[in-house]
């Protein structure tokens, strides 16, 4: 692979399949994308398209029923898939790459003080004593807008917004290169969502950290996005810079997603996508969006390749063959 000095994360043909009683769930099925340093990529898609499984594949947080886990993942030019689980735990997870999970209340241990939980990664990965780790946790709390008094509180004593800030502090305390955020504001009210996204924008600038934001909320994701990746039925079907994507998405699925978002200006009628996504156990041949696509034609019975549209913009759709 040709090394790109500005590239932080390169993912090639990443697959994560699970065994289930009904068959093999192809949750992540040949995903390709790139993330530069100090860049935020938003992964959009309907529920069940494989977004959270993608996060777990990157962090190697795998359940026991894995049927296939393969591909290439480069972080700062280092290939990660060849590392053993122990090497990955010591060298990568929560050292160079961390995660803010979907539900902060479930992510935080209810019987441990939140300060101890934020300090723990420093104690494990940096080998420092608890007093010093708590001091660094206190500093990180101040950076994310949490009072130092909260160090000694339990998760159930905090509001939803404060719990989310604690989870963000925990992900940043080891100063990783990359943070994966899985629906970080899904259970919060609109005002708290706005505050969290303002915090993330400030953190991105202050720490020069890269983000992968996984969400189905197009409106709020535009606040943070430098680039957008659209996921459908286990695959990335479009990637492009945020400005180009939000103004003129290419893939018919992405176009329908954008047409479903209310606008503050104009009287555009909202659209919806007919049907439902295919089962990840019984995926169709050819284009996976074809059964719901208003622009379907004969060639859609074949699986489309990824077409390079220039300027780091790609799309997986036969409409762009020859462009």
C-alpha positions as CSV (number, residue, x, y, z in Angstrom):
1,X,0.0,0.0,0.0
2,X,1.3,3.4,-0.9
3,X,1.8,5.4,2.3
4,X,-0.1,8.7,2.5
5,X,1.6,11.1,5.1
6,X,-1.8,12.8,5.8
7,X,-3.7,9.5,6.1
8,X,-4.4,8.2,9.7
9,X,-6.7,5.3,8.9
10,X,-7.0,3.2,5.8
11,X,-9.6,0.4,5.7
12,X,-9.5,-2.2,2.8
13,X,-12.1,-4.9,2.2
14,X,-13.0,-5.1,5.9
15,X,-15.5,-7.9,6.7
16,X,-17.2,-8.9,10.0
17,X,-19.8,-11.7,9.7
18,X,-21.6,-13.3,12.6
19,X,-23.2,-16.8,13.1
20,X,-26.9,-16.7,14.0
21,X,-29.5,-19.5,14.2
22,X,-31.0,-18.3,10.9
23,X,-27.6,-18.1,9.0
24,X,-24.6,-15.9,8.6
25,X,-25.1,-12.2,9.3
26,X,-23.0,-10.1,6.9
27,X,-22.9,-7.0,9.1
28,X,-19.7,-5.5,7.6
29,X,-19.1,-6.8,4.1
30,X,-16.1,-5.4,2.2
31,X,-15.9,-1.9,3.6
32,X,-13.3,0.5,2.2
33,X,-12.6,4.1,3.3
34,X,-9.9,6.4,4.4
35,X,-9.6,8.9,7.2
36,X,-7.0,11.7,7.4
37,X,-5.4,13.2,10.5
38,X,-7.5,15.7,12.4
39,X,-10.5,14.8,10.2
40,X,-14.1,13.8,11.1
41,X,-15.8,11.2,9.0
42,X,-19.6,10.7,9.6
43,X,-21.0,7.3,8.8
44,X,-24.7,7.6,7.9
45,X,-27.3,4.9,7.3
46,X,-30.5,3.4,8.5
47,X,-30.7,1.3,11.6
48,X,-29.4,-2.3,11.0
49,X,-27.1,-1.3,8.1
50,X,-23.9,-2.4,10.0
51,X,-22.7,0.9,11.4
52,X,-22.2,-0.3,15.0
53,X,-20.6,-3.5,13.7
54,X,-18.2,-1.4,11.8
55,X,-17.2,0.4,15.0
56,X,-16.7,-3.0,16.8
57,X,-14.6,-4.3,13.8
58,X,-12.3,-1.3,14.0
59,X,-11.9,-1.6,17.8
60,X,-11.8,-5.4,17.6
61,X,-14.6,-5.6,20.2
62,X,-15.9,-9.0,18.8
63,X,-18.5,-11.3,20.2
64,X,-18.0,-15.1,20.4
65,X,-20.2,-15.9,17.3
66,X,-17.8,-14.4,14.7
67,X,-17.9,-16.3,11.4
68,X,-15.4,-14.1,9.5
69,X,-13.2,-11.2,10.5
70,X,-10.9,-10.2,7.7
71,X,-9.5,-7.4,5.6
72,X,-6.8,-4.7,6.1
73,X,-6.8,-1.9,8.6
74,X,-3.8,0.5,8.7
75,X,-3.5,3.0,11.5
76,X,-0.7,5.5,10.8
77,X,0.7,3.2,8.3
78,X,0.8,0.2,10.7
79,X,-1.2,-2.9,9.7
80,X,-3.4,-3.9,12.6
81,X,-5.1,-7.1,11.5
82,X,-1.8,-9.1,12.0
83,X,-1.6,-8.1,15.7
84,X,-2.7,-10.7,18.3
85,X,-5.6,-9.8,20.6
86,X,-3.2,-9.1,23.5
87,X,-1.0,-6.9,21.3
88,X,-4.1,-5.1,20.1
89,X,-5.3,-4.5,23.6
90,X,-2.0,-3.2,24.8
91,X,-0.9,-1.2,21.8
92,X,-4.1,0.0,20.0
93,X,-7.4,-0.1,21.9
94,X,-7.6,3.0,24.2
95,X,-4.0,3.9,23.4
96,X,-4.2,5.0,19.8
97,X,-7.9,4.4,19.1
98,X,-10.8,4.7,21.6
99,X,-14.6,4.7,21.5
100,X,-17.6,6.5,22.9
101,X,-20.4,3.9,23.0
102,X,-24.0,4.4,22.1
103,X,-25.6,4.5,25.6
104,X,-23.4,6.3,28.2
105,X,-25.5,5.0,31.1
106,X,-24.9,1.4,30.0
107,X,-21.2,2.1,29.3
108,X,-20.5,3.4,32.8
109,X,-20.2,0.9,35.6
110,X,-23.0,1.8,38.1
111,X,-21.0,0.6,41.2
112,X,-17.8,2.5,40.5
113,X,-17.2,6.3,40.8
114,X,-17.0,7.9,37.4
115,X,-13.6,9.4,38.3
116,X,-12.1,6.0,38.9
117,X,-13.5,4.8,35.5
118,X,-11.9,7.7,33.6
119,X,-8.6,7.2,35.5
120,X,-8.5,3.4,34.8
121,X,-7.2,3.6,31.2
122,X,-4.3,5.7,32.4
123,X,-3.4,3.2,35.1
124,X,-3.6,0.2,32.8
125,X,-2.0,1.6,29.6
126,X,0.4,4.2,31.0
127,X,1.2,2.4,34.2
128,X,0.8,5.4,36.4
129,X,-0.4,5.4,40.0
130,X,-4.0,6.1,40.9
131,X,-3.4,9.5,42.4
132,X,-1.8,10.8,39.3
133,X,-4.4,9.1,37.1
134,X,-7.2,10.8,39.1
135,X,-5.4,14.2,38.6
136,X,-5.3,13.7,34.9
137,X,-9.0,12.6,35.0
138,X,-9.8,15.8,36.9
139,X,-8.0,17.8,34.2
140,X,-9.9,16.0,31.4
141,X,-13.2,16.6,33.2
142,X,-12.5,20.4,33.2
143,X,-11.7,20.2,29.4
144,X,-15.1,18.5,28.6
145,X,-17.1,20.8,30.9
146,X,-17.6,18.5,33.9
147,X,-17.1,19.8,37.5
148,X,-14.2,18.2,39.4
149,X,-16.7,17.4,42.2
150,X,-18.3,14.8,39.8
151,X,-15.1,12.6,40.1
152,X,-16.6,11.1,43.3
153,X,-20.1,10.6,41.9
154,X,-21.7,7.5,40.4
155,X,-23.2,7.4,37.0
156,X,-26.9,7.3,38.3
157,X,-26.2,10.7,40.0
158,X,-25.4,12.4,36.7
159,X,-27.7,13.7,34.0
160,X,-27.7,12.2,30.5
161,X,-25.6,15.1,29.1
162,X,-23.1,14.8,32.0
163,X,-22.8,11.0,31.5
164,X,-22.0,11.6,27.8
165,X,-19.3,14.1,28.7
166,X,-17.8,11.6,31.1
167,X,-17.8,8.9,28.4
168,X,-16.1,11.4,26.1
169,X,-13.5,12.2,28.8
170,X,-12.8,8.5,29.2
171,X,-12.2,8.2,25.5
172,X,-9.7,11.1,25.4
173,X,-7.8,10.6,28.6
174,X,-5.0,8.6,26.9
175,X,-4.8,11.2,24.1
176,X,-5.6,8.7,21.2
177,X,-5.2,9.6,17.5
178,X,-8.7,8.4,16.7
179,X,-12.0,8.3,18.6
180,X,-15.1,6.4,17.3
181,X,-18.4,7.9,18.4
182,X,-21.4,5.6,18.1
183,X,-24.6,7.6,18.2
184,X,-23.2,9.9,21.0
185,X,-26.3,12.1,21.3
186,X,-29.2,9.6,20.4
187,X,-30.8,9.7,23.9
188,X,-30.3,13.4,24.6
189,X,-32.6,16.4,24.2
190,X,-32.0,18.8,21.3
191,X,-30.2,21.5,23.4
192,X,-27.9,18.9,25.0
193,X,-27.2,17.5,21.6
194,X,-26.1,20.9,20.4
195,X,-23.8,21.4,23.4
196,X,-22.2,18.0,22.9
197,X,-21.5,18.7,19.2
198,X,-20.0,22.1,20.1
199,X,-17.8,20.3,22.7
200,X,-16.7,17.7,20.0
201,X,-15.8,20.5,17.6
202,X,-13.7,22.2,20.3
203,X,-12.0,18.9,21.2
204,X,-11.2,18.1,17.6
205,X,-9.4,21.5,17.3
206,X,-7.7,21.4,20.7
207,X,-6.4,17.8,20.7
208,X,-6.0,17.5,16.9
209,X,-7.9,14.2,17.1
210,X,-9.7,12.4,14.3
211,X,-13.3,11.3,14.7
212,X,-15.5,8.6,13.2
213,X,-19.1,9.6,14.0
214,X,-21.6,6.8,13.5
215,X,-25.2,8.1,13.3
216,X,-28.5,8.1,11.4
217,X,-29.1,11.7,12.3
218,X,-28.1,13.7,9.2
219,X,-29.0,17.1,10.5
220,X,-26.8,17.1,13.6
221,X,-24.0,15.2,11.9
222,X,-23.4,18.0,9.5
223,X,-22.1,20.1,12.5
224,X,-19.0,18.0,12.8
225,X,-18.5,16.3,9.4
226,X,-15.5,17.0,7.2
227,X,-16.4,13.9,5.1
228,X,-19.4,11.6,4.9
229,X,-19.6,7.9,4.3
230,X,-23.0,6.3,3.5
231,X,-23.5,2.7,4.6
232,X,-26.2,0.4,3.2
233,X,-26.7,-3.3,3.9
234,X,-23.1,-3.8,5.2
235,X,-21.3,-1.8,2.5
236,X,-20.1,1.8,2.0
237,X,-22.0,3.0,-1.1
238,X,-20.7,6.6,-1.2
239,X,-17.9,8.7,0.4
240,X,-17.2,12.4,-0.2
241,X,-16.4,15.7,1.4
242,X,-19.2,17.1,3.5
243,X,-19.9,20.2,1.5
244,X,-20.3,18.2,-1.8
245,X,-22.3,15.5,-0.2
246,X,-24.8,17.7,1.7
247,X,-25.4,19.9,-1.4
248,X,-25.4,17.1,-4.1
249,X,-25.3,13.5,-3.0
250,X,-24.5,11.0,-5.8
251,X,-25.9,7.6,-4.8
252,X,-29.7,7.2,-5.1
253,X,-29.9,6.0,-1.5
254,X,-28.0,9.0,-0.3
255,X,-30.2,11.3,-2.3
256,X,-33.3,9.8,-0.7
257,X,-31.7,10.2,2.7
258,X,-31.1,13.9,2.1
259,X,-34.6,14.4,0.7
260,X,-36.1,13.1,4.0
261,X,-34.4,15.8,6.1
262,X,-36.6,18.9,6.9
263,X,-35.2,22.2,5.7
264,X,-35.4,25.6,7.5
265,X,-35.8,27.4,4.2
266,X,-38.0,26.5,1.2
267,X,-41.1,24.4,0.8
268,X,-39.5,21.2,-0.5
269,X,-41.8,18.2,0.1
270,X,-40.2,15.5,2.3
271,X,-39.6,12.2,0.6
272,X,-39.3,8.7,2.0
273,X,-37.7,5.4,0.9
274,X,-40.1,2.7,-0.1
275,X,-39.7,-0.8,1.3
276,X,-37.2,-1.8,3.9
277,X,-33.5,-2.7,3.9
278,X,-32.6,-6.3,3.0
279,X,-31.8,-8.9,5.6
280,X,-28.1,-9.1,6.3
281,X,-28.6,-12.9,6.4
282,X,-30.3,-13.1,3.0
283,X,-28.7,-10.4,0.8
284,X,-29.7,-9.9,-2.8
285,X,-27.4,-10.4,-5.7
286,X,-26.5,-7.3,-7.7
287,X,-27.0,-3.9,-6.2
288,X,-28.3,-4.2,-2.7
289,X,-30.4,-1.0,-3.0
290,X,-32.0,-2.0,-6.3
291,X,-35.3,-3.2,-5.0
292,X,-35.9,0.2,-3.4
293,X,-34.2,2.4,-6.0
294,X,-36.3,4.7,-8.2
295,X,-33.5,4.8,-10.8
296,X,-33.1,1.1,-11.2
297,X,-32.2,-0.3,-14.7
298,X,-31.1,-3.7,-16.1
299,X,-27.5,-3.5,-15.1
300,X,-28.4,-3.2,-11.4
301,X,-28.9,-7.0,-11.4
302,X,-25.0,-7.0,-11.3
303,X,-23.1,-6.0,-8.2
304,X,-21.6,-2.5,-9.0
305,X,-18.0,-1.7,-8.5
306,X,-16.8,1.4,-6.7
307,X,-16.3,4.3,-9.1
308,X,-13.7,7.0,-8.3
309,X,-15.2,10.4,-9.0
310,X,-12.1,12.3,-8.1
311,X,-11.2,14.5,-5.1
312,X,-11.5,11.5,-2.7
313,X,-15.1,11.0,-3.7
314,X,-16.3,7.5,-4.6
315,X,-19.7,5.9,-5.3
316,X,-20.9,2.3,-5.7
317,X,-23.6,2.7,-8.4
318,X,-23.8,1.8,-12.1
319,X,-25.2,5.2,-12.9
320,X,-21.7,6.6,-12.7
321,X,-20.0,4.1,-15.0
322,X,-17.7,5.9,-17.4
323,X,-17.8,9.2,-15.5
